[in-house]
Amino acid sequence: MYIMYDLMELKEQFVQGKKINQELCEDGIFKSDWIIAVIDGATAKSPICYDGKSSGRAALEKIKESIAINVNWYYSHFYAL
């Protein structure tokens, strides 16, 4: 048995990319029950795309995915003790 505490409250969030299409924005915010991460991406300098996304956007999504997997795994095991 473990008790989850939601100690953080995200009151506001706003992300505005340079381009009109915000799907191309390389910046992001990640929030879980245990962590909030602000990810300040880098504009892609290469025309190479990964699954139709710029390298900066693909990196943002992989970083968010990695945080979700690792943080959630760590805290779920920590609180299960």
C-alpha positions in Angstrom: 0.0 0.0 0.0 1.2 3.5 -0.8 -0.1 6.9 -0.3 0.2 9.5 -3.1 0.5 13.1 -2.3 -0.3 15.7 -4.9 1.9 18.4 -3.5 2.2 20.5 -6.7 -0.5 22.4 -8.4 0.1 23.9 -11.9 -1.9 27.1 -11.8 -1.0 28.3 -15.3 0.9 27.1 -18.3 1.6 28.7 -21.7 3.9 27.6 -24.5 4.2 29.7 -27.6 6.4 28.6 -30.5 8.0 30.9 -33.1 6.0 29.4 -35.9 2.3 29.7 -36.6 1.9 25.9 -36.5 2.3 25.1 -32.8 2.7 21.4 -33.6 6.3 22.4 -34.7 7.2 23.9 -31.3 10.2 22.3 -29.6 9.3 23.6 -26.1 7.0 21.8 -23.7 5.7 21.2 -20.2 5.5 17.8 -18.5 3.5 17.3 -15.4 2.9 14.1 -13.4 1.8 13.5 -9.8 5.4 13.9 -8.7 7.2 16.3 -11.0 6.8 19.3 -13.3 9.4 19.8 -16.0 9.8 22.7 -18.3 11.6 21.7 -21.5 13.2 24.4 -23.4 13.9 22.8 -26.8 16.3 23.8 -29.6 15.2 24.9 -33.0 16.2 22.2 -35.6 19.1 23.2 -37.8 18.8 20.2 -40.0 16.1 19.5 -42.6 16.1 15.8 -41.5 12.7 14.6 -40.1 11.9 11.8 -37.8 8.4 10.4 -38.3 7.5 13.6 -40.0 8.7 15.8 -37.2 11.8 18.1 -36.9 14.7 16.7 -34.8 13.8 19.3 -32.1 10.2 18.2 -31.9 11.1 14.5 -31.9 13.6 15.2 -29.1 10.9 17.0 -27.1 8.6 14.1 -27.4 11.3 11.5 -26.4 12.3 13.6 -23.4 8.7 13.8 -22.2 8.3 10.1 -22.7 11.5 9.3 -20.9 10.6 11.5 -17.9 7.2 9.8 -17.7 8.6 6.3 -17.7 11.5 6.9 -15.4 9.9 9.3 -12.9 6.7 7.2 -12.6 8.7 4.0 -12.2 10.9 5.5 -9.5 8.1 7.0 -7.4 5.8 4.0 -7.7 8.6 1.8 -6.4 9.7 4.3 -3.8 6.2 4.7 -2.3 5.5 0.9 -2.5 8.1 0.3 0.1 
